[in-house]
Structure formats: C-alpha cells, structure tokens
Amino acid sequence: MRGGGYCERHAPAHQEAAREKDRERGSAASRGYGHRWAKTSQGFLRNNPLCCACSARGRVTAAEVTDHIVPHRLAEALASEDADRIVAARALFWDRSNWQPLCWRCHSRKTAREDGAFGNRRQGEQVNSVRTSARDEPGGVGGSKVAAKRVGTERPAAFLWERFGKGGEG
C-alpha cells in the first residue's frame, strides 16, 4: 500500500469489494434519506448548530450531520418485509427526540463503532448513543458512560466557552 492506496495488483479487488458493499447497502433514498429527510435535517441543524458530542467535551464544533441516537435500521426492516418492524423503524427514523447534531468526525466514529467499520465488530441495539468518557465531561473524573439522550445540548456554547476557555480545559 502506497500513499493510502492499493498497488496496481490489489486495487481492482479492493474496488470491487467496495462496490459490492455499496450495492448491498442500497441507495441513500432506499434507506430513507431522500428529499424529505434532507430538508428536515437541514432545519434541525439550523436550530442545533453545534456538535453535541464535542460540546460535552468542552469543544465548540459546527454540527454537520443529524444523527439518529438509536439506529433505526430502516433498510433492514424494509428488507425483512415485516410490517410491524417497518412501522417501528420508520417511527424511530422520524422521532425528533432520537436525533442529535454531530460533526462529521463524531458521526463517523459513532457509526463505525455501531456498524462495525474499520475493524470494529458491529454492536447491537444496546449501544445507541455517542459514547463519552466521564473524564471528558465537565467535572468528570474518569470511567465511561453511554449517554441516553443528546449529549451536551443542555449547556449552551457560551457556558462552555466561559467554563473551559479557548483550550477546552477546565
């Protein structure tokens, strides 16, 4: 591997594997992320402009993604053709209390952890939110926890800035 890419011999196999994974995953629209979602998500991010995971760590970062705290698994429900499962997945998809604003970096980490990317095993439904370390929380002393709701949104950025200052330390 050179410069982050594959050599000429192995690149075609890697590219084909990536294409196959994309085919299995389906299009964004088939997973529920169509025009209606795009407009609704944009509105949510206008009202929630900061990444809640970064805010919980005392950082001020613009949110770029509306994340589903509990994964809805709508594509899997649709593939199962189980009407009750589809209704439940759609309800979870559109449940605004199940949304949190995240920056791209935090969303990528959370998704990789939940979906098994980058060598992680796919985690079950019990892991349903951004994992934070208590030592990263204001006044925290160590250990870890899974936040059951949007992390850090109850404290405005001004509070975080006053308490932690520019460097994000308390």
Residue pairs with C-beta under 8 A, 6 or more apart in sequence:
1 7
5 11
6 14
25 31
25 75
26 75
28 34
30 75
30 78
31 74
31 75
32 72
32 74
32 75
32 90
32 93
40 66
41 66
44 66
44 96
44 99
44 101
45 63
45 64
45 66
45 101
48 63
48 100
48 101
48 153
49 62
49 63
49 101
50 60
50 61
50 62
50 63
50 101
50 153
50 157
51 59
51 61
51 62
51 63
51 64
51 101
51 102
51 103
51 106
52 63
52 100
52 101
52 102
52 130
52 150
52 151
52 152
52 153
53 100
53 102
53 103
53 106
53 110
53 130
53 132
53 151
53 152
54 60
54 61
54 103
54 106
54 152
55 61
55 151
55 152
55 153
55 155
55 157
55 160
56 130
56 132
56 136
56 137
56 147
56 151
56 152
57 132
57 136
57 137
57 152
57 168
58 136
58 138
58 160
58 163
58 164
58 168
58 169
58 170
59 160
59 168
60 157
60 160
60 161
61 103
61 105
61 106
62 103
63 101
63 102
63 103
64 102
64 103
64 104
64 107
65 101
65 102
65 103
65 104
65 107
66 99
66 100
66 101
66 102
67 99
67 100
67 101
67 102
67 107
67 110
67 130
68 92
68 93
68 98
68 99
69 98
69 99
69 100
69 128
69 129
69 130
69 149
69 150
70 92
70 98
70 125
70 128
70 129
71 114
71 115
71 125
71 128
72 89
72 90
72 92
72 93
72 98
73 89
74 86
74 89
74 90
74 92
74 93
76 89
77 85
77 86
77 88
77 89
77 90
78 86
78 89
80 86
92 98
97 149
99 150
100 129
100 130
100 149
100 150
100 151
100 153
101 150
101 153
102 110
102 130
106 130
110 129
110 130
110 131
111 117
112 118
112 120
113 120
113 123
113 127
113 131
114 122
114 123
114 127
115 122
116 122
116 123
127 146
128 146
128 148
129 146
129 147
129 148
129 149
129 151
130 146
130 147
130 151
131 144
131 145
131 146
131 147
132 144
132 145
132 146
132 147
132 151
133 140
133 142
133 143
133 144
133 145
134 140
134 141
134 142
134 143
134 144
134 145
135 141
135 142
135 143
138 155
138 160
138 163
138 164
138 170
139 170
163 170
164 170
